[in-house]
């Protein structure tokens, strides 16, 4: 026989319910409709026939435990369990039996949300999950140090979404053996779990859109990531923000995928200030924003990995190493010959220690794209040598601000394009105070540049070129 759902008072408790519910204080001999129940410390009350909308919950003053079979409170498919104990002082729920084997959408959504005294959770034995079934279930349970086991191997959309968000006392994550994922299934699962030390292994080889998005975002105590993320079939936003602001993380997992998806690694390690080594990035098939902001603010990173792709995509490397202030070495070669809009946009901007850069950006046959290299090295104050820029077919703002405030740059690269309208060089060398000679460029291009005010003739300050410098005309 199933044990009736029971609340056991630890301290004197006042119990109300926003929906309709029956209670008994004599172990089921008599039942009454609940208005307000005063339950003395050490006493118990049973409950049944709960009826409510998705936003109704118990309102309980005082500390208490819960136990019994959840199915004795309300039937399968109900909204009763959503937000059920929201912001109450439930302490021990380990003997609460969640006895539905197959779940339904949002079954236990937010059930213990903001229960800051909860130390023990119920087991989660369901074998068939549903949309958002455990979403926000334990969010901001700040006293919770141990998570329940999660043995299910086939997941559902949003099933664990933000499940343990803000559980700052959680030290160890449960094992996550699932191999069949779903959209946002792990999204934000451990968001702001600042006490979490180690991330579990994640064995899935085929991913789903946003499946790991925000999973360990702001886990600033996390020191260990999975050794490898073995997936070879990625999906849109799959790893986006996954380890963002994990300030204690020193080693990144291996990333063996060779074919990427839109925004798949976007912001993945952004703000990982102790990450000293980047993983190898062997991918040759890129996608929109695939690496954008990936290592932004990784201030311990010293060397960028090689990037072998020869065909780029929109925004693919934008802000990738932005403000990596200890980065001294960029990839030795950027072999891409087919560029895309915003592909290198602000890629190394703010890398104040950068001294080693690729030998060349593109080839003579490369067709530049709009804003392709805009601000690529802006603020690289230790940069003394620029890469060659052999492209002759330019695009609007393609080199705009490329070396902005590179105050130690002494020699400008040759600019070989003849057609220079549409402002491809706007602010390209602004603030390069040690640059004493203009770039070598074709005379026709120079005349066009002067005409539109890009290059000053004489001793001037000019925001479009470089400051306080003498221009010496040549016949190039």
Secondary structure, 3 states (H helix, E strand, C coil): CCCCCEEEECCCEEEEECCEEEEECCCCCCCEECCCEEECCCCEEEEEEEECCCCCCEEEECEEEEEEEHHHCCCCCCCCCCCCCCCCEECECCEEECCCCECCCCCCCCCCCCCCCCCECCCCCCCECCCCCCCCCCCCCCCCCECCCECCCECCCCCCCCCCCCCCCCCECCCECCCECCCCCCCCCCCCCCCCCECCCECCCECCCCCCCCCCCCCCCCCECCCEECCCECCCCCCCCCCCCCCCCCECCEECCCECCCCCCCCCCCCCCCCCECCCECCCECCCCCCCCCCCCCCCCCECCCECCCECCCCCCCCCCCCCCCCCECCCCECCCECCCCCCCCCCCCCCCCCECCCEECCCCCECCCCCCCCCCCCCCCCCCCCECCCCECCCCCCCCCCCCCCCCCCCCCECCCCCCCCCCCCCCCCCCCCCCCCCECHHHHHHHHHCCCCCCCCECCCCCCCCECCCCCCC
